[in-house]
Amino acid sequence: MVGAALAVLIFLLWPTWSTRTLPGLLAEWLRVQDRLLPQLLTGYADVGATDPAALDTLRARSRQVREHLNAAAKQSHAEPAEHRGPWSTAQMDQITTEVSRVAGCATLLREHLPRTAQDTVPELTELADPLHEHLAALARAAAGAETVAPGALRSVFDSCTARSGLSTAYVGTGAPATAADGSGSTSTSRAVALSSATVDALEALTATVASGHRHGRHAAAPKLARRPRG
């Protein structure tokens, strides 16, 4: 009787550990992105605008948390209390895939930071504040504090690129336009393409995170209005 009771207790409590840690791990990873991604965009303002060592430290932390998140997600599949988590197994698989997409975009943004004045795209710094606000809200949403409506970040990105003229540097097919005139437009289109891909990955993650909270909450978009700089 005692052994059976212990077995039931272990079955009910211990196998829920990974499931319960998933929201906190995802929120932690998003908080790291909240520090990393805006810095990367700011790095396009000028050559050497960001500290490479600081960026690499954040990227290492991001990778560490992502590994813990992936491990917990895999472990949660074997736990008999999936209903206690905010996301289904399929949704959690989708989240880890989208997290990897965002991480890949961050890697490419880091690799293509401007090395010459011709490579700079200072207009991208306008997106740093909206991106920070979105990631902060998404981290809170992952932890269950609120939900974030998808689409707001994409709208701000499109408005910023249209206002600055950057939208004409991107062909809209998922790849940067090319130029052979040496004007730096190739670097510009690549930077816009990479930042656009980052926004797409974050929007997909936002939609999946929100899908786990729709049963009893109303989605609310974060305030993404651009704040004046300077």
C-alpha positions in Angstrom: 0.0 0.0 0.0 2.8 2.4 0.9 4.8 1.5 -2.2 1.7 2.0 -4.4 1.0 5.4 -2.8 4.6 6.5 -3.4 4.4 5.4 -7.0 1.2 7.3 -7.5 2.8 10.4 -5.9 5.9 10.2 -8.1 3.7 9.7 -11.2 1.6 12.8 -10.4 4.3 15.2 -9.2 7.8 14.4 -10.5 6.8 13.9 -14.2 5.4 17.5 -14.3 8.8 19.2 -13.5 9.9 19.9 -17.1 6.4 21.0 -18.2 6.3 23.5 -15.3 9.7 24.9 -16.1 9.0 25.6 -19.8 7.3 29.0 -19.4 10.1 30.3 -17.2 12.8 29.1 -19.5 11.1 30.6 -22.5 10.6 33.9 -20.7 14.3 33.9 -19.6 15.4 33.3 -23.2 13.2 36.1 -24.4 14.7 38.5 -21.8 18.2 37.7 -23.2 16.9 38.5 -26.7 15.5 41.7 -25.3 19.1 42.7 -24.6 20.7 41.2 -27.6 18.6 42.0 -30.7 18.2 45.7 -30.1 21.9 45.9 -29.6 22.5 44.2 -32.9 20.3 46.6 -34.7 22.0 49.5 -33.0 25.3 48.0 -34.2 24.3 48.9 -37.8 24.4 52.7 -37.0 28.1 52.9 -37.3 31.3 50.7 -37.5 32.1 49.6 -34.0 28.9 50.9 -32.5 28.5 47.9 -30.3 30.9 45.9 -28.1 31.7 42.6 -29.8 32.6 40.9 -26.5 29.3 42.0 -24.9 27.4 40.7 -27.9 29.2 37.3 -27.8 28.5 37.1 -24.0 24.8 37.5 -24.6 24.8 35.1 -27.5 26.5 32.5 -25.3 23.9 33.0 -22.6 21.1 32.8 -25.2 22.6 29.5 -26.5 22.8 28.1 -22.9 19.2 29.0 -22.1 18.0 27.6 -25.4 19.7 24.3 -24.8 17.9 24.1 -21.4 14.6 25.0 -23.1 15.0 22.3 -25.7 16.0 19.7 -23.2 12.9 20.5 -21.0 10.7 20.5 -24.0 11.8 17.0 -25.0 11.5 15.8 -21.4 8.0 17.2 -21.2 6.8 15.0 -24.0 7.2 12.0 -21.7 5.3 13.6 -18.8 1.7 12.6 -18.1 0.6 16.1 -17.2 0.8 18.0 -20.5 -2.5 19.7 -19.7 -0.9 21.5 -16.9 1.4 23.5 -19.2 0.2 26.4 -21.3 1.1 24.7 -24.6 0.4 21.4 -26.2 3.2 19.1 -27.4 2.8 20.3 -31.0 2.8 23.9 -29.9 5.9 23.4 -27.8 7.7 21.8 -30.8 6.7 24.8 -32.8 8.0 27.2 -30.2 11.4 25.5 -30.1 11.6 25.6 -33.9 10.7 29.3 -33.9 13.2 30.0 -31.1 15.9 28.4 -33.3 14.9 30.6 -36.2 15.2 33.7 -34.1 18.6 32.5 -32.8 19.7 31.9 -36.4 18.7 35.4 -37.4 20.6 36.9 -34.5 23.7 35.0 -35.6 23.4 36.4 -39.2 22.9 39.9 -37.9 26.0 39.5 -35.8 28.1 38.2 -38.7 27.1 41.0 -41.0 27.6 43.9 -38.7 29.1 46.8 -40.7 32.9 46.7 -41.1 33.1 49.9 -43.3 31.1 53.1 -43.3 29.6 52.0 -46.6 28.0 49.0 -44.8 26.1 51.0 -42.2 22.3 51.2 -42.1 21.6 53.7 -39.4 17.9 53.7 -40.2 17.6 50.3 -38.6 18.2 51.8 -35.2 14.7 53.2 -35.2 13.5 49.6 -34.7 15.5 49.0 -31.6 13.0 50.5 -29.2 9.9 48.8 -30.7 11.8 45.5 -30.7 12.7 46.0 -27.1 9.1 46.7 -26.1 7.8 43.7 -28.1 10.3 41.3 -26.6 9.7 42.6 -23.1 6.0 42.1 -23.5 6.5 38.6 -25.1 8.7 37.5 -22.2 5.8 38.5 -19.8 3.4 36.6 -22.0 5.5 33.5 -22.0 5.5 33.6 -18.2 1.7 33.9 -18.3 1.3 37.5 -17.2 -0.3 38.7 -20.5 -0.8 37.9 -24.1 0.6 39.8 -27.1 -1.3 40.0 -30.3 0.8 39.0 -33.4 1.2 41.5 -36.2 2.1 44.7 -34.3 5.8 44.3 -34.7 5.5 43.6 -38.4 3.3 46.7 -38.8 5.9 48.9 -37.0 8.8 47.4 -39.1 6.9 48.1 -42.4 6.1 51.6 -41.4 9.7 52.3 -40.4 11.2 50.9 -43.5 8.7 52.7 -45.7 9.3 56.0 -44.0 13.1 55.7 -44.2 13.1 54.4 -47.8 14.6 51.1 -46.7 11.6 49.1 -48.1 12.9 49.9 -51.6 16.2 48.1 -50.8 14.4 44.8 -50.2 12.9 42.9 -53.0 10.3 41.2 -50.8 11.1 37.7 -51.9 13.0 36.6 -48.8 16.4 37.5 -50.3 18.3 40.8 -50.5 18.5 42.7 -53.8 21.9 42.8 -55.5 23.8 45.8 -56.8 27.0 46.1 -58.7 27.5 49.8 -58.5 29.5 49.8 -55.3 27.1 52.1 -53.6 26.6 49.9 -50.6 23.0 49.0 -51.5 23.9 45.3 -51.4 24.8 45.7 -47.7 21.7 47.7 -47.1 19.4 45.2 -48.7 21.0 42.4 -46.8 20.6 44.1 -43.5 17.0 44.9 -44.2 16.4 41.3 -45.3 18.0 39.9 -42.2 16.0 42.3 -39.9 12.8 41.4 -41.8 13.5 37.7 -41.3 14.0 38.4 -37.6 10.6 40.1 -37.4 9.0 37.2 -39.2 10.5 34.7 -36.8 9.4 36.8 -33.8 5.9 37.2 -35.2 5.6 33.4 -35.6 6.8 32.9 -32.1 4.4 35.5 -30.8 1.4 33.8 -32.5 2.4 30.4 -31.0 2.9 31.7 -27.5 -0.4 33.5 -27.7 -2.2 30.3 -28.9 -1.5 28.7 -25.6 -3.3 31.5 -23.6 -6.4 32.1 -25.7 -8.7 30.0 -23.7 -9.4 32.7 -21.1 -7.6 35.9 -22.0 -7.8 38.7 -24.5 -4.7 39.5 -26.6 -3.3 43.0 -26.2 -0.6 44.4 -28.4 2.3 46.1 -26.7 2.9 49.8 -27.2 5.3 49.9 -30.1 5.2 53.6 -31.0 8.6 54.9 -31.9 10.1 57.1 -29.3 12.2 60.1 -30.5 16.0 59.6 -30.1 18.6 62.1 -29.1 
